């Protein structure tokens, strides 16, 4: 989960989906991404995010959406990108009666200990590549842990 759901979280979602497909465990996982805000609802990911994914042979048809109460009750994990997402999500989850989702920073799984995945929106292609690499490392490590 990220602020606008057009840069970081669609990259993470697409990376995770490819990893579980490659590992042949996609039927064990329900994968989606969402935004804390409603800024970009319905929009495709940022063109630079799409191009970064395409360079790595990954396609996505994701459309931005906002996180819902149901998400907190349906998903086992809600992984987010930075401290402000974490704060907002924890606040939202407190208003949900039977929240089962564990809310964590995706970066907490990074073997290279890069806790925060910075928003590349105002950056360049290199910043999107950095996000991609962080997502790959974190998603792999997350998948390898026992659930």
Secondary structure, 3 states (H helix, E strand, C coil): CECCCCCHHHHHHHHHHHHHHHCCCHHHCCCCCCECCCCCCCCECCHHHHHHHHHCCCCCCCECCECCHHHHHHCCEEEECCHHHHHHHHHHHCCCCCCCCEEEEHHHHCCCCCCCCCCCCCCCHHHHHHHHHHHHHHHHHHHHCCC
